[in-house]
Amino acid sequence: MNDLAGRVAIVTGAAGGIGQALCRAFVAAGVNVALGDTHREGVAKLHAELGPAQTMPLVFDVSDANACSDAARKVGAHFGKVDVLVNNAALGMGLVRTDHMTRMVQIEDISPEKWAAFVAVNLSGPFYMARAVVPGMRAQKFGRIINVTTSYFTMLNPGFSPYGPAKSGLEAWTTSFSGELKGSGITANVVVPGGPTDTPMVPADSGMDRSQLIRPESMAHPMLYLCSDAAADVSGRRFVAAHWDPSLPAAQAAEQAGAPAGWPDLARNPVWPGGGPKR
């Protein structure tokens, strides 16, 4: 999509499996990319691979609101603007227990500190980042915010807490935020792999056949579409990368792989005086 050339994106979690795939795809499409992650060595390696002409290293922690503001400022100073924010950074269930795929995590396994860490990175981090970049996006009347959540199975089934609940909060916020952004030129959407993905978040001893796992590169197709001018009116949607057919025209693939983000059907009939809040 040639209208992406010269755009500027911040990708958090850039040193991870999905993050690396996204950064490579963005650079190939002509996008300038800030490689955001806490892992200095991983960022340096990816920066060396993709080159300094289109990328900049950005080592910071998304759970720190001040660090997020500083990161956005650095990207603006380096590239002149921020057009795209991909909130991909996340803590995985391995932080709770490395055998979580074969032995169900129980509430006793989750310390208050670990619960707080998941919320800080997987939910608050995207909020902090969006809050840091949206003023500039409003001023230029263009912006794309893409949040990586997870499958509804992972959100709702036992054994995936606190990862699933934190991601469900991010999805709900995306839906609310997309409504707030109407008419601003900024969109907010969700992209998910659609199932277990071939990244370190699925441990080697998971028992899964890795050849059957979703490839992280599949996330690039919906991401590139959402960043394009063709998706200017697409907001508040969730796209499943595993259902995206790259052989189709992008708009048709988006229709096939997309659905409303969150749970809008459950929000239609509030018990509210007058039928709902006045806007």
Summary of the structure (lengths in Angstrom):
residues: 279
radius of gyration: 18.2
end to end distance: 36.7
largest distance: 58.7
contacts: 925
relative contact order: 0.13
helix: 48%
strand: 15%
